[in-house]
Amino acid sequence: MWHSRRVRRAAPAVAAAAALSTVVSCGAGGSAGAERAQGTPRAEATPTPSPTKTYPLSTAPRTIPAVREHEAARGPGWRAATGSAVVVAKGSEELADEGRLLAGELKTGFRSSGPVNAGDIELSLDSAGGGAPESYTLTARDDRVRITGPDEAGVFYGTRTLKQAVRSGGTMPEGVVRDRPDRPQRGLNVDIARKHFTADWIEARLREMADLKLNVLGLHFSDDQGFRIASDTHPEVVSREHLGKAEVRRILALARSLHITVVPEIDSPGHLGAVMRAHPGLQLRDVRGVPRQGAIDISDPESARIVDDLLREYARLFPGRWFHVGADEYQALTVSDPQASYPQLARAAERKYGPDATVQDLATGWLNDRAAVVRAGQKQPKAWNDGFFRGGAVSPDKGIEVEYWTGKEIGARPPAEYLAEGRKVVNLNDEYLYYVLGEPNEFTYPTGRRIYEEWTPLVLRGTAPVPERYSDQILGGRLAIWGDRAQAQTQDQVAAGIRMPLRAVSQKLWTPGRPALTWTQFNALADRLG
C-alpha cells in the first residue's frame, strides 16, 4: 500500500397591510390590521399602511459537503441573538453532548429541557421516523431551528450543517434540509507507524473530520519502521516514540463524541519489522538463509502466537466495529517459485491443507486465521486487496471487507473480480487517495481538485469506474497518509497538504453526482469555512 438537487416550493405571499401603529416582526413574515365593523361611520381617515418585509425564496446553505436536498421558503432565516439557546427535546437526553458542543461553537446558551423560544435551536431524536442511518432533517422557520434524526450521528451532522451555514452566510437559510450520506464509511487513514504523529495532531484531525461529516479514522500503527502504541502483552516490540494507552483512550473518547470510529491496523504477515527486531528468530529466510524484510515466518507457530496476542490486546483497547489485519505485500510470494525458495512454508502448507496446497494457500490461511481472532473479539475484519488471491486450495473468508488500494502488486486483481465474488469493498485508490510522504515510487501528492473533478467511489483502480451495478457493494472510501519518507514533511505540512483532498473526499462520499460548485467556488467556500 506504500510504494443537490434543490427542491423549491413557493411559500404563501407575505401580506402587506399593517394596523395602526402596530410593529410587525420581520421574523414572522405576517401582518396585522384592525378591521372596521361594517356600517360604522368612519371617524377619521384610514392611516396609510406600513409595509412589511418580503423575502425571496431561500437558497441551500453553503456547506462542505453540500446538502442533498433543500426545500426553499421565504423568510429571514435564523441567526443567533441575545438569549438564543440550544435546547434538547424531552426524551432525547442522549443529545446533551451534541447540544453543549453546538452551543459553545455558536456562543449561545444551552438547556437540557424546557420550551423552545424564538431564537432557539432544538435537537430531537426521532427513531420512529424511519430515516436512514446518519440522516437528519433541519427546519429553519419562525426564528427557530429544529434538527431531528433517527440516531445521534444524524442529529450531530445536522449541527455541522447549521454551524457551517452560519459561518459561510451569516444565517441558516429559511426552509427545510433533508440530508443523508451516500456511503456509510467516509474517512482518513494515517500511517503512524513509520512517522510518529502526536496525540494532539490526531485529535485535531478528528475535529476537522467531524465538521466534514467523516466517520472513520484508520490508524496503521505497526510496520517495519515502528510499533507506535504501548503494549502490555509485548512491551519489547514498542518503539521509543509511541502513544501511551492513556493518550489512545483520550483519542478514542474524542472520536466517540464526534461519531468517528477508529480502526486499528496490525499488518501481517508482511510489514512486521518492528516486531521482529525484538524476535529476530521469527524473520522469514529463504533456502539460502537470506532474510526478507518485514516478513514473518508463518510456518512457525510462535509467529501466530505473538501476532494473536497483539490482536487480542488491541481489540480490547479499541471499542469500534472494525479491525484491520493487513495481509498485503508478503514477500514470500514475490519470487518466481515460492515453494522452492521457502521450502519450510511449502511443507507447512501441505501439512495443513493437503498435498496440493501452496505457499499462497498458507498465506490465505494466515489471513483467515487472523480474521477469526479479531472476529472472536467482536470485530469486523478488514484486509488489503492484494492479500485476496485467485484460485488455490484455500479461499479468503467472504466476510472480510476488502480495502482496495492497488492493481500493481503481486496478487492484486481488477476490482470487478472482488465485486463479482460478492465482496464488500472500501475505496483507497492509490491513483487519487494516497498521500505518500516524499513521493517515492512515482507517487505524487493528491490534489483536492483532481479528486473533486475526476474521482468517485466507483473509481477503485486507476481512473476507470467499475460498472454501476456494483455500487451498493462499495461501502465508501478514505484518504490515506503513508510515511514512506517520514522526514519529508512535518506534521503541520501534512495537515496543510491533506486539507483540500480531505474536503473533496468528504464531498464525493456524502453527496452523489457531479458537484454543483466549480472547483474555484468550492475552494473559496473552503477558505470561508476555515
Salt bridges, closest charged atoms under 4 A:
GLU69 OE2 - ARG178 NH1 3.46
GLU71 OE1 - ARG9 NH1 3.00
GLU71 OE1 - ARG178 NH1 3.07
ASP97 OD1 - ARG100 NH1 3.81
GLU98 OE2 - HIS259 NE2 2.69
GLU105 OE1 - ARG160 NH2 2.69
GLU105 OE2 - LYS163 NZ 3.20
ASP120 OD2 - ARG111 NH2 2.79
GLU122 OE1 - ARG146 NE 2.85
GLU134 OE1 - ARG186 NH1 3.04
ASP182 OD2 - ARG183 NE 2.96
ASP191 OD2 - ARG194 NE 2.92
ASP200 OD1 - ARG250 NH2 3.11
GLU203 OE2 - ARG250 NE 2.66
GLU208 OE1 - ARG205 NE 2.89
GLU208 OE2 - ARG503 NH1 2.73
ASP211 OD1 - ARG160 NH1 2.89
ASP211 OD2 - LYS163 NZ 2.82
ASP223 OD2 - HIS220 NE2 2.71
ASP223 OD1 - HIS271 ND1 3.21
ASP232 OD2 - LYS245 NZ 2.85
GLU236 OE2 - HIS234 ND1 2.79
GLU236 OE2 - HIS279 NE2 2.75
GLU265 OE1 - HIS220 ND1 2.84
GLU265 OE2 - HIS324 ND1 3.86
ASP286 OD2 - ARG288 NH2 3.11
GLU302 OE2 - ARG305 NH2 2.56
ASP308 OD1 - ARG370 NE 2.68
ASP309 OD2 - HIS234 NE2 2.88
ASP309 OD2 - ARG305 NH1 3.08
GLU313 OE2 - LYS245 NZ 2.62
ASP328 OD2 - HIS271 NE2 3.25
GLU329 OE1 - HIS271 NE2 2.78
ASP369 OD2 - LYS352 NZ 2.84
ASP397 OD2 - ARG375 NH1 3.06
GLU401 OE1 - LYS382 NZ 2.74
GLU403 OE1 - HIS324 NE2 3.95
GLU403 OE2 - LYS382 NZ 2.66
GLU403 OE1 - ARG478 NH2 2.55
GLU417 OE2 - ARG390 NH2 2.65
GLU417 OE1 - ARG413 NH1 3.22
GLU421 OE2 - ARG413 NH1 2.95
GLU421 OE1 - ARG423 NE 2.82
ASP430 OD2 - LYS408 NZ 3.04
GLU431 OE2 - ARG450 NH2 2.75
GLU453 OE2 - ARG449 NE 3.14
GLU454 OE1 - ARG450 NE 3.30
ASP484 OD1 - ARG194 NH1 3.53
ASP527 OD1 - ARG499 NH2 3.59
